[in-house]
């Protein structure tokens, strides 16, 4: 008697449970883009995506990994699938440093404005800033599960994002590595 049907059935059941209990593929449950990455009002680079949310809005892990650092209002998540660290700022963390979190798991609550950024480790030991909305899009993620904004900003353009020179040059932003979520095509271009 073969155990293969039981093993495959168990794997399918685990996948179904994960899909039902971690359905959010977004940074926040409800919100709108307040600012795309680029020069801020102080004429310095801000490589973060700013998302306005109602205070207390759930914030989700957009990738599975370990919580690398935690503070009163920020969290750093080292992903387990790629050499990337995700930064969430403007939130009250609900997880502990060193804890493993899965994609879609709630990791905290918004304080009103959440900042999200992506930093990638390079093979030569260097770091590079990756444009966060294109990183999300290339992995099948959204900025907000329920977007309450108008969607007029360049960083809200879904799967086809053109990063203008006003953001790409001062922040030295890079295109994300191709994600494993390849059901829908994603195009990203960064002007410098």
N, C-alpha and C positions, 0 to 999 in steps of 0.2 A: 504494500500500500504506500503510495507516494504522499509525502507531506507538502509537496510544492503548492497545491491549491490552498492549503491552510496558511502557508507562509505568504503567498501572494495576496490572499484575502486579508491577512493581518496588516500587511503594508498598505493596502488600499484603505482599510479602516482607519489607520493612523493618519493617512493623508486627508481623509474626509473630516476627521476630528479637528485637525489643524486648520483646514479651510473654514470650518464652521466657527471655531473659537478664536481665530486670528484672521478675520476677514479684511482688515484694514491694510491697504497697500498705499499708505500716505504718511506724511510727516505728522499732520494733525487731523482731527476729526472734522472741524469746521474752521474755516478761515479764508483770508484773501491775501494776496501778495501786497506788502507795504512798500517794498523796495527790492529791485533786482540787484545782483552784485555789480560793483563798479565804484566810481569815486563817490564818497559821501560828502556831506556839507562841509567837512573840514579839509577837503581836497586830498584825502588819503584813500587808499584802497580798502574797501570792505568786500571781501570775497564771499560774504554770507548772503543767503536768501532770507529776507525779513518777511515774516508772516504774521499779520494781525489776526488775533483770535479773541473770543470772549475768555476772560480769566476763568481758569478751571477746566478748559477744554483739554481732552486727552491728547497726549503726544505719544507717537508710536515709533518703534524701532523700524527703520527702513531696510535693515539687513540683520541677519543673525550674527552674534559675536559676543565678546566679553566687554563688560563695562570697565574701561581702562582707568578712568578718573571721574570723580564726582565732586560737586561743590554745592553750595546753597542754591544756586540757580543755573547750573550747567551740568552737562554730562558729556563724556567722550566715550565713544563706542568703537572698539577695534573689531572690524568685521573678520569673520573666519573664512570667507570665500576668496578674498582678494586683499592685497596690502593697502588697505584704506582705513583711515580714522574719520568717523563722523562726529561732528560737534553740534550739540544742541545747547542753545543758551536762551535764557528767559523762561525757564521752566523749573518747577519744583520736582526733583527726581523722586520716583517711588521704588527704585531698585537700589541695590548695594554695589559698591566697588568690587570687582572680581566676579560678579554674578554673570552667568550666561543668559542672554535674552534671545528670543526667536524673532524672526521678521513678523511684524504686525502686532507684537506684544506691546501693551501700554508700558511706557517707561517713566511717565510723569504727567504733570498737569501744567498747562500754560499759565504764565503770569500776565498775559495780555499781548505780548509780542514775542514770538519765537524766532530765533536766528538759527539757520541750518547751514553748515558748510562741510565740504569734503576735501580732505588732504590725502594724497597718494604718496606712498613710499616708492622711490625709484630703485632700480637694480644697483646703481652706483652709490646708494646711500643717501641721496638727496631727497628733497620733498618737493611736490608740486601741488598747486591749488587747482582743483577741478571745478568747473562750473556746476553748481549743485542741481539746478533744474534739469540740465541735460543728463547728469548722472542718474537722477531719479527716473527720467523718461526712458533711458536705455535699459533700465531694470524693471520696467513695467510699473513704476510707482507714480504717485501723484503728489502734488504739494499739499492738497487738502482733499479729504474724502468728499466733503461738501464745500465746494468753492463758492464763496459768497461775493466774490469780486466781479468786475466787469470783464476780466481776461484780456485787457488791452496791452499789458506789458510784454516785452520780448521774451521774458523768462517764463511766461505762461502759455507759450504757443504749442504745448503738447509734445508731439513726437518729432516736430521739425523746427529746431531751434537755431536761430542765427544770432550769435553773440556779437553785439556791435563793438567796434574798436574802443568806444568810451568805457567799456567794461573789460574787454580782453587785454588791452594794452596796459592800463595802470595797475591792474591786478595780476597780470601775467597768468591769466587763466588758461587752462588746457582742456581739450576735449576729453571726455571720459573714455576709458577702455571699453571695448564692446562688452555688454553684459550677457549673461547666459539666457536672459529672457528675450528670445528671438522670434516670437510669434508675429509681432508687428514691426515694420521697419521704422528705424529712428535715424534721422539725419541731424548732425550737429556741425556747425562751422563757427570758428572763432576768428574774428577779424583782429589783426594786430597792426 
